[in-house]
Amino acid sequence: MNIQIFGIKKSFDTQKAERYFKERKIKYQFIDLKLKEISKGELQSIKSEIGINNLINSKSKEYKKLNIESIRSSDIKEEILLNNPKLYITPIVRNGKLATVGYEPLVWDKWE
């Protein structure tokens, strides 16, 4: 397995995801979205697995501030996501081409 966890250290679900993989002694790479952005290629891969709308946190302050609700174009949403990491629902967990958003231990169990 090649696990990557994209998240924010203070996010409770991100912490639970890290704990899940640590407890099972599964190596993972943590990418702090406050320090490093998701690249366009990574976002494309994640988006094809999950869908762009499932990555966006509609409860975040940024969502309301940027008025994303009114945007229909997925290309524009993608550009906004690339420039505003606070908009992501976290954690985003990747295993190669497979990906999940949020805390999904039932899915991760199937990856082992």
N, C-alpha and C positions, 0 to 999 in steps of 0.2 A: 504494500500500500504506500501511496505517496500523498499523505494528508497535508493539506494547507488549511489553516484557519484564519480567515480574514475577520477581524473584529476590533473592538475597543476594549482595552484592559478593564475599564470600570463597568462594562456591560455584564450583568448577572448571567445572561444566557451564554455569553462568550466564556466566562469563567467556568460555567458548568460543562461546556464543550471541551475545554482544556482538561478539566478534571476527568471527564469520560475517557479520553484517550490516554491520559497519564495512568489511570487506574488499570487499564488494560495493557500497559507498557507498549503502546503503539506510538512510534515516533511521528512527530508532526512539526510543521513549520508554522509559527505564528506570525502573521503580518498585521501590525497595528495600523489601522486605517487613519489614525491621527498623524502618523509619521510617514506612511508610504501609501500612495494611491494604488488602486487596482489599475493595471495597464489596460489599454484598449483591447488587446488580444485576450487577456484573462476575462475581461467583462464579456466579450463575445462568446467565449466558451461557457461561462456561467449562465449567460442569458439564453443560450440555445437549450440548456438543460432545465432552467427554472422559469424563464420568461421575465421580461423587463419589469412588468408591473409587480411581480412577486418580490422584487428586490427593494422596492421603494417603501420606506416607512411613512405611511400617510399620517401618523400621529406626531411626527417630528415638527419642530418649529420651522425648520428649513422648508418643509413641504408647503406649509401655509404661506411662508414668506415669499417663496418663488412661484406660488400659484400653479403648482404642477397639476392640480386637478383639472385645469382647463386645457392642458396640453394633450393632444391626441397622437402626435408623431412619436413613434418609438425611437427614431434617430435623435430627436431633440431631447427626449428623456435620457437617452444614453449619454449624450454630451453633458447634460446637467449632472448626472450621476458621477461621471468621471471627474467633474470639478467640485463636487460637494459630497465628500464621503460621509457627512453626518446624515445623509438621506438613506443610507443602506439599513436594511433590517440585518441585525447581526445575531449570531455569527453566520458567515458564509463559509461552508466547509466543502472543500474540493478533494476528490480522490480521482486524479486523472481527469477524464471527461465527465465523471459523475459529480454532482453538486447538490447541496441542500442549503436552505436558508432557515435560520432559527435553530432551536435545540431539537434535534431529530435522532435520538438514540436508536429507535426502532429501524430506521433506514441504515444507520451506521453499523448496526449489528450484522446486517446482510453483506456489508463490505468485507467483513473479516474472513 
